[in-house]
Amino acid sequence: MGVFVFLPLVLPLTAWPISRLAEQHLHPRTATRLLTVVATVMALCSTVCLALVMVVGTAQLPGNPLPDGWSDPEVRAAVPFDEVAGKVAIPSLGAVLLACGRTLWRHGRVRRRAHRALTGLPDTTVAVLADDVPYAYALPGARRDRVVVTTALLGCLEPAERRALFAHERAHLAGRHHRYLLAVQLASRANPFLRPLRSTVTYAAERWADEEAASAVGSRRVVAHAIGKAALVSREVPVATLAGMAGPGPVPRRVAALLKPAPVPRTWPSVSTSVGWAAWAAAAGTAVSAMSSANSAVTMFFILHAATPL
């Protein structure tokens, strides 16, 4: 196993080039899906790596509850610098679990509060709140997905721009964008090297909804105007894992993209382009990370099984 157990911790660096190029050269739908898969797999692998290193490291600490055989020299030889790495892995894994747990708790709390705020309103797909603060967001639900918008924001938009707003939010719900956003949010908590992917997926999800809205209303310019107006007067969505028209992301770039021809959908970029090379590098890094963590886990299982007395 050796130093290969540490590979999943640093292999997310191979995804940095595609995180910079995807938003410029890939269709937003492709970029969102590809980068979410890459981030999720790499985050899981790096967490497995921390757990393995922690097990070996804690086996050397006095008073640990693990079997005595786990302190065997063969076990220690499986991870270089086992004592130092193990002691560092303990707080690191604790921080990962705490950060991910806090993200899930905050996501659930905000969703529950958002659903409670709609109590008493008609059970329709669009919920209009009488609020002087302009905002709108897509709220997924167990029984019904809803678009939440305030009277203040509706008053700032023309009728065609309102249609663009509703089409944008419905595209978020239809594409289940909140799942992609939550996945990359958790991945970035598990490994800080994945934060560039979180920013790119957030932007790509908004661009995906922009393109769907433009197709639905039949005018890219109307959607661009609606985005610009909403961004000027709205506040951000209550939590990063909920999607909204004026949510995170460089609004001027979104508007500029809508004033250009629609991007051409493609399932995978050509290998002869820079984005193609970046995509293959990210895919290779993800595959190596998965194989390295799987190999380390299997090797550690057999070593610890052999070292554990019956």
N, C-alpha and C positions, 0 to 999 in steps of 0.2 A: 504493500500500500504506500508506505513512505510519504514523500512530499506531495504525492498526487492527491492526498486527502485535502490539501489546502487549495487545490485548483478552483473548485467552485466559488471560493471567496473572491477571486480576482477575475475570473472569466467574464463577468458582466462588462468588463472594459471593452470586450470585443463588440459589444452592441452599441457603443457610443457613435461610431460613424453612421450607422443606419438611423440612429435617433436624430441626427442632424440632417440627413438627406431625405428621409422618408416624407416629411411634410412638404418638401418641394417637388419630389419626383414621383411619389406613389399616390394612387387614388386614396382619399381619406379612409374609405372603408377597408382597403387592403392594409394601410398603415396601422389602423386601430387594431385590427385582428392580429396581424403579424407581431407587432410589438407587445401586445398583451400576452400572447403565448410565450414569447421569448422572456419577458420579465417574470411571468409566473413560474416557468420552469426553472429559471436561474435562481429565483428567490427560494424555491423549495429545496433546490440542491445545496445552496449555501447554508440554509438552516440545518439540513441533514449533516453537513460538514461540521458545523458548530456543535451539534449534539454528539457526534462521534468523538470529536476531540475532547469535549467535556467529560464524556464517560471515561476515556483513558486517563485524563488528567485527575479527575476526582478519585480514581482508583488508587492514586499514590498518596492522597491526603490521609493523615491519621484520623481515626474515628469514623471513617466513611462507612456507610451501611452496605457496601458492595461486597461480594464474596472475596475471600483472601486471594483466590487464584487469579483475580483480575489484576493483581499487582505483579504478576509473573513477568520476568524479563522479556519473554516473547511478546507479551501484550504491550509493554512499554516500547519495544522496538518497532511496533507497528506505526507509531506516530513520532517523528523526530521532535526533539525538544518537548517531550510529553508533559513534563511538569509545568514549564512556563506556558506552553500552548493551552494546557488544560485549565490553568488558573485564569488565563485571559478569556477563555471560552465561556467560563461560568457566568461572569457578569454580562458578557456580550450576548449570550443566548437569553439571559434574563431580560436584557434591554429590548431584544427583538420581540419576545413574547409580550412584554409590557406594552410596547409601542403598537403592535398589531392588535392586541386586546383593546387598547384605548381607542384605536381607529374604528374597530367594529362597534364598540359601545357608543361612541359619539354618532356614528352613522345610524345605528338603531334608535338612539334617543331623538335625533333630529327628525327622522322619519315618523316616529310616534307623535312627536309634538306637531309636525305638519299635518298629520291626519286628524289629530284632535282639534286643530284650528278650523277644520272644515265641518265640524259637527254643526248640524242644523241647516246646512246648505243642501240644495237638491243633489241627489245622487246621480250627477251627470258627468260626462267625460271632461267638461270644462268647469272649473270652480273659480268664480269671480269674487274676490274679497274686496270689501269696501275699506280701502286703506289709502292714506295719503302718500305712502311710500311706494314708488314705482318698482315693481319687480315681477318676475315670472320664472317658473321652473317646472320641470316634468317630475311628477310624483308617482312612482310605481306603487301599486298596491296589491294585496293578496286577492281581492275580488275584482277590483277595477283600477286601471291606470287613469290618472287624471292630470290635466294641465291646470296649474294654479297661476292665476294672473290677477293683478290688482286693478281697481278702477283708475288709479292714478296713471298706470302705464298705458292702459287702453286709451285714455284721454290724450296721450301724447302722440298716438299713431293714427295715420289715415286708414280708411277701410281696407285698402289693398295691403298695407303694411301689417294690419292686424291678422289678415289671412296668412301672411308670411310667418308671423309670430306663432300662430297655432300650428301651422305646418311644420315649423322647426321643432317645436316641443313634441309634437306627435311623432316626428322622426326619431327623437331621442327615446321615446317609449317603445316604438316599434322595433328599433335596433337594439333594445336592452342596453343602452349605453352606460347606465348606472353600474352594470356588472363589470364592464371593462374598466371603468374609472375606479371602482372599489378594488379590483384585482391589482391594478398597477399601484394604487395607493398602498396596499398591504405589501406588495413587492418592494417598493421603495423604503418601507419601514424595515423590512427584513435585511436589505442590503443597500447601503447608501449609494453604491455605484450605479444603482438602477434609477436614480432620481431623474436623469435626463430622459429616460423612457417615459416616466410618469408625465413630464411636461409635454412631450410630443404626443402621447396618447390623448391627453386632455384637449390639446389643440386639434388633433385629427378627428376626435369625436364631434367637436363643434363644427368642423369643416364638413364632416359626413352629413350632419343634420342640415347644414347650409345648402348642400347640393340637393338633398332630398326635398327641402322646402322650395328651392328654385325650380325643381322639376314639377312640384305639385302646383305652384301658382303660375308657372309658365313665364316667369320673368326673373332673371338673375339680378337686374338692377333694383327691382322692388325689394328683394330680400336684402340686398346690400344697404339700401336706405333704412330698412327696418332695423337691421343690426346696428347701424351707426346711431340712430336715434335712441334705441334701447340702451346702448352702452353709455350714451351721454347722460341719461337721466336715471338709470337703474343702479341698484346695488347688487353685489354678487349673491349667488345662491347661498343658502344657509350652511351647506357643507359641500366639500369638494367632490364628493361622490354622487351628488345630485347634479343633473345637467340643466343648464338654462341658456337662453339666447344671449344674454349679456354676461355669461359666466367667464371663467378664466380663459386667458388666451389673448394673443395680440390682435385686437379688433381691426386695426388698420390693415393688417395682412389678410385677414379674412375678407374684408371689404374689397381689397385689391384683387384677391383671387376670384371673387364673384364677378368682377368687372372684366374678367378674361374668359375665354371659352371654357366650357366644362371639361374637366380632366377625363382622360380616356381610361376606362376601367381595364385593369389587367390583373391576373391572378399572381404573377411573379415577374419581377423586373428582368430585363435581358442581362445576361452575364457580361456582355460587352460594355456595359455602362458602369459608372462609378457607384450608383445606387445598387446595381446588381451585385457588384463585388462586395459592397457593404452588407447586403442582405445575406449573401452566402457566408460571409465571415460571422455574422450574428448567428446564423443557423448552425454553423460549425461549432462556434463557442457554446451554444446551447446543447448540442449533441455531446460534446466532450464533457461538459459540466454534468449532464445526466449520467453518462457512462462512468465518469470518475466517482460520483457520489454513490452510484449503485454498486460499483466494484468495491469501494471502501466499506460500504455497509455490509455487503456479503462477506468480505474478508474479515471484518471485525466480528461478525456474528460467529463465524467458524472458530476464530481464535478465542473469543470469550467462551464459547461453548466447550471448547477443548480444555480451557483453563478452569472451568467451573467444576468442582467435585460433585459427584452424584450423591 
